[in-house]
């Protein structure tokens, strides 16, 4: 089963692509695990760094209620 990054041929995960990053965040605002997201270890690290940057820049919330 291919994940969303390989299906759409995304080589670089950009922190400004909020719609893509929201797919890897659960309703509480936490990161989805690698197993549930279906990502490779390298892709998970890239998504994690992009989510952290987006949170710092104010594009994504740290916590959702």
Secondary structure, DSSP 8 states (H G I E B T S, - for coil): ---HHHHTT--S--TT-HHHHHTTB-TTS-B--HHHHT--HHHHHHHHHHHHHHHHHTSS-S---
